[in-house]
Amino acid sequence: MPVFEFDITIPATQTARVRVEAETIEAAQEQALAPSFYRDPSKAEFKLDEENLPRDAYLPDEGDYEEVSTPTP
């Protein structure tokens, strides 16, 4: 029987407490949601949420797999 290798994904939630200086809360939130802000670990340090239970797994790309062995005759 063939053996296949591929990725499965489980969505998970991570949260970062951020500190933003801005004129309004709307401006602060907009700034925090900019990739240049939240991808900077000195500004946003994301941690896996407590009690973050795995949800249903899914295949991110059904066609992305490799047959790693074949059956022996």
Beta strands, then each sheet from edge to edge (+ up, - down):
strand 1: 3-6
strand 2: 14-15
strand 3: 47-48
strand 4: 65-69
sheet 1: 1+ 4-
sheet 2: 2+ 3-
end
